[in-house]
């Protein structure tokens, strides 16, 4: 399984259980390939996300996503 990192647009705010997903965080999903990752993302966030990355550096997390990676589990 490979990790994929999902970002959100400025206006996308999702509340799932007690967690908030927005422009200040990244969601990580594990999948065998990009297509499977995209399907998992659409099942949860529909089309309200920004980009899917196959890697995300700690530097990018620190610079752009101050809430870092949020997990649904």
VMD Tcl script that builds the backbone (N, CA, C; Angstrom):
set m [mol new atoms 219]
animate dup $m
set s [atomselect $m all]
$s set {name element resname resid chain x y z} {
  {N N UNK 1 A 0.839 -1.176 0.000}
  {CA C UNK 1 A 0.000 0.000 0.000}
  {C C UNK 1 A 0.889 1.246 0.000}
  {N N UNK 2 A 0.419 2.227 -0.709}
  {CA C UNK 2 A 1.131 3.483 -0.839}
  {C C UNK 2 A 0.323 4.595 -0.166}
  {N N UNK 3 A 0.987 5.621 0.335}
  {CA C UNK 3 A 0.286 6.735 0.965}
  {C C UNK 3 A 0.048 7.849 -0.053}
  {N N UNK 4 A -1.146 8.427 0.001}
  {CA C UNK 4 A -1.506 9.574 -0.821}
  {C C UNK 4 A -1.990 10.678 0.119}
  {N N UNK 5 A -1.650 11.910 -0.213}
  {CA C UNK 5 A -1.948 13.051 0.643}
  {C C UNK 5 A -2.931 13.974 -0.063}
  {N N UNK 6 A -3.995 14.350 0.636}
  {CA C UNK 6 A -5.078 15.114 0.048}
  {C C UNK 6 A -5.132 16.491 0.719}
  {N N UNK 7 A -5.226 17.530 -0.109}
  {CA C UNK 7 A -5.370 18.895 0.401}
  {C C UNK 7 A -6.745 19.429 0.024}
  {N N UNK 8 A -7.127 20.526 0.640}
  {CA C UNK 8 A -8.452 21.100 0.455}
  {C C UNK 8 A -8.362 22.556 0.025}
  {N N UNK 9 A -9.374 23.002 -0.733}
  {CA C UNK 9 A -9.459 24.399 -1.151}
  {C C UNK 9 A -9.761 25.282 0.048}
  {N N UNK 10 A -9.605 26.584 -0.138}
  {CA C UNK 10 A -9.855 27.569 0.918}
  {C C UNK 10 A -11.263 27.463 1.506}
  {N N UNK 11 A -12.254 27.205 0.667}
  {CA C UNK 11 A -13.649 27.209 1.129}
  {C C UNK 11 A -14.174 25.837 1.539}
  {N N UNK 12 A -13.383 24.793 1.392}
  {CA C UNK 12 A -13.842 23.457 1.765}
  {C C UNK 12 A -13.601 23.213 3.245}
  {N N UNK 13 A -14.691 23.045 3.971}
  {CA C UNK 13 A -14.604 22.719 5.395}
  {C C UNK 13 A -15.491 21.503 5.625}
  {N N UNK 14 A -14.873 20.431 6.064}
  {CA C UNK 14 A -15.600 19.181 6.315}
  {C C UNK 14 A -15.506 18.857 7.796}
  {N N UNK 15 A -16.627 18.507 8.384}
  {CA C UNK 15 A -16.646 18.055 9.764}
  {C C UNK 15 A -17.068 16.593 9.754}
  {N N UNK 16 A -16.149 15.755 10.153}
  {CA C UNK 16 A -16.412 14.314 10.194}
  {C C UNK 16 A -16.108 13.856 11.613}
  {N N UNK 17 A -17.132 13.347 12.270}
  {CA C UNK 17 A -17.081 13.019 13.686}
  {C C UNK 17 A -16.607 14.252 14.431}
  {N N UNK 18 A -15.525 14.175 15.152}
  {CA C UNK 18 A -15.047 15.335 15.922}
  {C C UNK 18 A -13.869 16.030 15.247}
  {N N UNK 19 A -13.632 15.746 13.959}
  {CA C UNK 19 A -12.476 16.306 13.259}
  {C C UNK 19 A -12.900 17.281 12.165}
  {N N UNK 20 A -12.078 18.286 11.952}
  {CA C UNK 20 A -12.336 19.282 10.919}
  {C C UNK 20 A -11.237 19.183 9.874}
  {N N UNK 21 A -11.654 19.070 8.624}
  {CA C UNK 21 A -10.727 19.010 7.486}
  {C C UNK 21 A -10.919 20.291 6.684}
  {N N UNK 22 A -9.827 21.035 6.506}
  {CA C UNK 22 A -9.907 22.304 5.784}
  {C C UNK 22 A -8.558 22.623 5.147}
  {N N UNK 23 A -8.382 23.860 4.706}
  {CA C UNK 23 A -7.182 24.294 3.991}
  {C C UNK 23 A -5.905 24.192 4.822}
  {N N UNK 24 A -6.023 24.039 6.130}
  {CA C UNK 24 A -4.866 24.033 7.014}
  {C C UNK 24 A -4.377 22.645 7.391}
  {N N UNK 25 A -4.928 21.633 6.752}
  {CA C UNK 25 A -4.496 20.278 7.081}
  {C C UNK 25 A -4.400 19.426 5.816}
  {N N UNK 26 A -3.871 18.244 6.008}
  {CA C UNK 26 A -3.732 17.257 4.936}
  {C C UNK 26 A -4.332 15.957 5.445}
  {N N UNK 27 A -5.039 15.259 4.579}
  {CA C UNK 27 A -5.544 13.948 4.942}
  {C C UNK 27 A -4.725 12.910 4.194}
  {N N UNK 28 A -4.347 11.847 4.871}
  {CA C UNK 28 A -3.546 10.786 4.267}
  {C C UNK 28 A -4.409 9.543 4.110}
  {N N UNK 29 A -4.367 8.949 2.929}
  {CA C UNK 29 A -5.098 7.720 2.657}
  {C C UNK 29 A -4.121 6.699 2.073}
  {N N UNK 30 A -4.295 5.445 2.444}
  {CA C UNK 30 A -3.466 4.373 1.893}
  {C C UNK 30 A -4.250 3.641 0.817}
  {N N UNK 31 A -3.578 3.402 -0.297}
  {CA C UNK 31 A -4.206 2.707 -1.422}
  {C C UNK 31 A -3.115 2.059 -2.265}
  {N N UNK 32 A -3.518 1.127 -3.115}
  {CA C UNK 32 A -2.558 0.452 -3.990}
  {C C UNK 32 A -2.100 1.348 -5.136}
  {N N UNK 33 A -2.976 2.269 -5.572}
  {CA C UNK 33 A -2.621 3.136 -6.694}
  {C C UNK 33 A -3.455 4.425 -6.629}
  {N N UNK 34 A -3.155 5.349 -7.534}
  {CA C UNK 34 A -3.818 6.651 -7.566}
  {C C UNK 34 A -5.334 6.504 -7.740}
  {N N UNK 35 A -5.769 5.638 -8.639}
  {CA C UNK 35 A -7.200 5.456 -8.892}
  {C C UNK 35 A -7.954 4.993 -7.663}
  {N N UNK 36 A -7.380 4.054 -6.946}
  {CA C UNK 36 A -8.017 3.559 -5.720}
  {C C UNK 36 A -8.058 4.669 -4.659}
  {N N UNK 37 A -6.986 5.430 -4.545}
  {CA C UNK 37 A -6.950 6.544 -3.591}
  {C C UNK 37 A -8.033 7.560 -3.932}
  {N N UNK 38 A -8.151 7.895 -5.203}
  {CA C UNK 38 A -9.146 8.875 -5.655}
  {C C UNK 38 A -10.569 8.397 -5.344}
  {N N UNK 39 A -10.810 7.116 -5.544}
  {CA C UNK 39 A -12.133 6.555 -5.242}
  {C C UNK 39 A -12.448 6.660 -3.742}
  {N N UNK 40 A -11.466 6.345 -2.904}
  {CA C UNK 40 A -11.668 6.456 -1.460}
  {C C UNK 40 A -11.964 7.900 -1.053}
  {N N UNK 41 A -11.243 8.830 -1.672}
  {CA C UNK 41 A -11.430 10.251 -1.362}
  {C C UNK 41 A -12.835 10.699 -1.753}
  {N N UNK 42 A -13.279 10.328 -2.958}
  {CA C UNK 42 A -14.616 10.718 -3.417}
  {C C UNK 42 A -15.703 10.123 -2.532}
  {N N UNK 43 A -15.490 8.929 -1.987}
  {CA C UNK 43 A -16.476 8.317 -1.103}
  {C C UNK 43 A -16.672 9.103 0.190}
  {N N UNK 44 A -15.659 9.843 0.606}
  {CA C UNK 44 A -15.754 10.609 1.854}
  {C C UNK 44 A -16.024 12.090 1.591}
  {N N UNK 45 A -15.250 12.705 0.675}
  {CA C UNK 45 A -15.313 14.152 0.486}
  {C C UNK 45 A -15.993 14.574 -0.817}
  {N N UNK 46 A -16.539 13.647 -1.561}
  {CA C UNK 46 A -17.116 13.932 -2.876}
  {C C UNK 46 A -16.067 14.618 -3.721}
  {N N UNK 47 A -16.404 15.696 -4.363}
  {CA C UNK 47 A -15.414 16.394 -5.196}
  {C C UNK 47 A -14.837 17.618 -4.482}
  {N N UNK 48 A -15.084 17.726 -3.187}
  {CA C UNK 48 A -14.646 18.911 -2.452}
  {C C UNK 48 A -13.287 18.713 -1.797}
  {N N UNK 49 A -12.286 18.592 -2.632}
  {CA C UNK 49 A -10.902 18.568 -2.175}
  {C C UNK 49 A -10.078 19.264 -3.251}
  {N N UNK 50 A -8.821 19.480 -2.975}
  {CA C UNK 50 A -7.997 20.250 -3.906}
  {C C UNK 50 A -7.113 19.330 -4.749}
  {N N UNK 51 A -6.073 18.784 -4.156}
  {CA C UNK 51 A -5.120 17.968 -4.901}
  {C C UNK 51 A -4.819 16.662 -4.185}
  {N N UNK 52 A -4.349 15.695 -4.961}
  {CA C UNK 52 A -3.874 14.421 -4.429}
  {C C UNK 52 A -2.382 14.338 -4.748}
  {N N UNK 53 A -1.573 14.167 -3.719}
  {CA C UNK 53 A -0.128 14.063 -3.895}
  {C C UNK 53 A 0.325 12.652 -3.515}
  {N N UNK 54 A 1.354 12.165 -4.183}
  {CA C UNK 54 A 1.879 10.855 -3.804}
  {C C UNK 54 A 3.037 10.978 -2.816}
  {N N UNK 55 A 3.450 12.206 -2.520}
  {CA C UNK 55 A 4.413 12.436 -1.446}
  {C C UNK 55 A 4.244 13.851 -0.921}
  {N N UNK 56 A 4.615 14.028 0.331}
  {CA C UNK 56 A 4.491 15.332 0.981}
  {C C UNK 56 A 5.653 15.443 1.955}
  {N N UNK 57 A 6.471 16.442 1.788}
  {CA C UNK 57 A 7.640 16.598 2.651}
  {C C UNK 57 A 7.252 17.237 3.981}
  {N N UNK 58 A 8.062 16.986 4.979}
  {CA C UNK 58 A 7.838 17.603 6.284}
  {C C UNK 58 A 7.944 19.115 6.162}
  {N N UNK 59 A 8.822 19.590 5.298}
  {CA C UNK 59 A 8.975 21.030 5.062}
  {C C UNK 59 A 7.674 21.646 4.533}
  {N N UNK 60 A 7.026 20.968 3.583}
  {CA C UNK 60 A 5.739 21.453 3.061}
  {C C UNK 60 A 4.662 21.458 4.140}
  {N N UNK 61 A 4.635 20.399 4.943}
  {CA C UNK 61 A 3.660 20.350 6.031}
  {C C UNK 61 A 3.860 21.517 6.990}
  {N N UNK 62 A 5.108 21.769 7.361}
  {CA C UNK 62 A 5.401 22.843 8.302}
  {C C UNK 62 A 5.074 24.220 7.724}
  {N N UNK 63 A 5.321 24.382 6.442}
  {CA C UNK 63 A 5.179 25.690 5.806}
  {C C UNK 63 A 3.725 26.032 5.446}
  {N N UNK 64 A 2.977 25.053 4.935}
  {CA C UNK 64 A 1.652 25.333 4.380}
  {C C UNK 64 A 0.477 24.759 5.173}
  {N N UNK 65 A 0.702 23.724 5.963}
  {CA C UNK 65 A -0.406 23.033 6.640}
  {C C UNK 65 A -0.104 22.931 8.129}
  {N N UNK 66 A -0.384 23.984 8.850}
  {CA C UNK 66 A 0.054 24.034 10.244}
  {C C UNK 66 A -0.623 22.983 11.123}
  {N N UNK 67 A -1.758 22.442 10.673}
  {CA C UNK 67 A -2.408 21.379 11.450}
  {C C UNK 67 A -1.924 20.000 11.025}
  {N N UNK 68 A -1.040 19.929 10.065}
  {CA C UNK 68 A -0.402 18.715 9.584}
  {C C UNK 68 A -1.407 17.692 9.068}
  {N N UNK 69 A -1.109 16.428 9.305}
  {CA C UNK 69 A -1.924 15.333 8.770}
  {C C UNK 69 A -2.996 14.957 9.793}
  {N N UNK 70 A -4.238 14.878 9.317}
  {CA C UNK 70 A -5.368 14.481 10.164}
  {C C UNK 70 A -5.767 13.060 9.747}
  {N N UNK 71 A -6.019 12.232 10.732}
  {CA C UNK 71 A -6.390 10.841 10.484}
  {C C UNK 71 A -7.862 10.638 10.871}
  {N N UNK 72 A -8.569 9.835 10.098}
  {CA C UNK 72 A -9.978 9.560 10.411}
  {C C UNK 72 A -10.165 8.463 11.444}
  {N N UNK 73 A -9.133 7.696 11.729}
  {CA C UNK 73 A -9.304 6.582 12.661}
  {C C UNK 73 A -9.296 7.025 14.106}
}
mol reanalyze $m
mol bondsrecalc $m
mol representation Tube
mol addrep $m
